Amino acid sequence: MSHSISQRVQALGLSLPTPSQPIANYINFVISQNQLFISGQIPLLDGKATYTGRLGESISEDEGAKAAELAALGLLAQLSDALDDDLSRLVRIIRLGVFIASSGDFQRQGAVANGASNLLVNALGDKGRHVRTAVGVASLPGGVAVEVDAIFELQP
């Protein structure tokens, strides 16, 4: 098993994007004692927001899951940046938050969130298993369909 986050992602046939930069008055991540908090990540393709719209309206469940996967790829890019690409510093993902822009009658937020969860487990193995919240919201930054954030446990 590789100790490089980027190599683990490459083994899945993907590559880590350049970590996105804050667009407001916040920072990408904070390390506090043995926990790493990563700010919300949206689905970006070539640095531009993609998968805009709401589930149950203009975005299908399959597209929503792909948006969640892409947002989770951004989360992994931030993780790699925070840990100097050293997977051995990670104990596990503690909590994943998945926010899904959806119509009032859309009820499959969990299925959409699986796009992010599956990528994280596939990339990180058991270190990627996590508790999760998947919630529907009225709108997200830039009109995107999904945003993810996470809390990680690090080696002391």
C-alpha positions in Angstrom: 0.0 0.0 0.0 1.4 3.4 -1.0 2.0 6.0 1.6 1.3 8.8 -1.0 -2.3 10.1 -1.2 -1.7 11.2 -4.8 -0.4 7.7 -5.8 -3.4 6.1 -4.2 -5.7 8.3 -6.3 -3.6 7.7 -9.4 -4.1 3.9 -8.9 -7.8 4.6 -9.3 -7.2 6.2 -12.7 -7.7 9.7 -11.3 -5.4 12.6 -10.5 -5.6 15.1 -7.7 -6.5 18.6 -8.8 -4.5 21.7 -7.6 -6.1 22.5 -4.2 -8.7 25.2 -4.6 -8.1 28.5 -2.9 -10.6 30.3 -0.6 -13.0 32.7 -2.2 -13.8 34.5 1.0 -12.5 35.1 4.5 -11.5 31.6 5.5 -8.7 29.1 5.1 -8.6 25.7 3.4 -7.8 23.7 6.5 -6.9 23.8 10.2 -4.9 21.3 12.2 -5.8 21.3 15.9 -3.9 18.8 18.0 -4.5 15.5 16.2 -7.5 16.7 14.1 -7.6 18.1 10.6 -10.6 20.2 9.5 -11.0 20.8 5.8 -13.3 23.5 4.5 -16.2 22.7 2.1 -15.1 21.6 -1.4 -17.3 21.9 -4.4 -17.1 20.0 -7.7 -14.5 21.7 -9.8 -13.3 20.8 -13.3 -10.2 22.7 -14.5 -10.7 25.1 -11.6 -14.3 25.9 -12.6 -17.5 25.0 -10.8 -19.3 22.2 -12.5 -22.6 20.2 -11.9 -24.7 23.3 -11.3 -28.3 22.9 -10.5 -30.5 21.1 -8.0 -31.2 17.4 -7.5 -34.8 16.6 -8.3 -34.9 19.4 -10.9 -32.0 19.9 -13.4 -29.5 17.3 -12.0 -30.0 13.6 -12.0 -29.1 11.3 -9.1 -26.2 9.8 -11.2 -24.9 13.3 -12.0 -25.2 14.2 -8.3 -23.1 11.2 -7.3 -20.5 12.2 -9.9 -20.5 15.8 -8.5 -20.0 14.4 -5.0 -17.1 12.3 -6.2 -15.5 15.3 -7.8 -16.0 17.4 -4.7 -14.4 14.5 -2.7 -11.4 14.5 -5.1 -11.0 18.2 -4.1 -11.1 17.1 -0.4 -8.3 14.6 -1.1 -6.3 17.4 -2.8 -6.6 19.5 0.3 -5.7 16.5 2.5 -2.6 15.8 0.4 -1.6 19.5 0.7 -2.1 19.5 4.5 -0.1 16.3 5.0 2.6 16.9 2.4 1.1 13.9 0.5 2.0 11.5 3.4 -0.8 9.0 3.9 1.0 7.5 6.9 0.1 10.7 8.9 -3.6 9.9 8.6 -5.3 7.7 11.1 -8.8 8.0 9.5 -11.6 10.2 8.3 -13.8 10.9 11.3 -16.7 12.6 9.7 -17.9 13.5 6.2 -20.5 16.2 5.6 -22.3 16.2 2.3 -24.6 19.0 1.4 -26.9 18.5 -1.6 -28.8 21.3 -3.4 -32.1 19.6 -3.9 -35.8 20.2 -4.5 -38.1 19.9 -1.5 -39.3 16.5 -2.6 -35.9 14.9 -3.4 -35.2 12.2 -0.8 -32.1 10.3 -2.1 -29.4 12.5 -0.6 -27.7 9.4 0.8 -27.4 7.9 -2.7 -25.8 11.1 -4.0 -23.4 11.2 -1.0 -22.2 7.7 -1.8 -20.3 9.2 -4.7 -18.0 10.9 -2.2 -18.0 8.1 0.3 -17.1 5.5 -2.3 -14.2 7.5 -3.7 -12.8 8.1 -0.2 -12.9 4.5 0.8 -11.5 3.3 -2.5 -8.6 5.8 -2.3 -7.8 5.5 1.4 -9.0 1.9 2.3 -10.0 1.5 5.9 -8.7 5.0 6.7 -11.4 6.3 4.4 -14.3 4.7 6.4 -16.3 7.5 8.1 -19.5 8.6 9.8 -21.5 10.8 7.5 -24.2 13.4 7.3 -26.0 13.9 4.0 -28.5 16.8 3.9 -30.5 18.6 1.3 -30.2 22.3 1.1 -31.9 25.0 -0.9 -28.7 26.3 -2.6 -24.9 26.1 -2.5 -22.0 28.4 -3.6 -21.9 29.1 -7.3 -25.1 27.1 -7.8 -23.3 23.8 -7.5 -25.2 20.6 -6.7 -22.9 19.3 -4.0 -20.4 20.5 -1.3 -18.4 18.2 1.0 -16.4 18.9 4.1 -14.6 16.6 6.5 -12.8 16.1 9.8 -9.8 13.8 9.9 -7.8 12.2 12.7 -4.0 12.5 12.4 -1.2 10.6 14.0 -0.2 12.4 17.3 
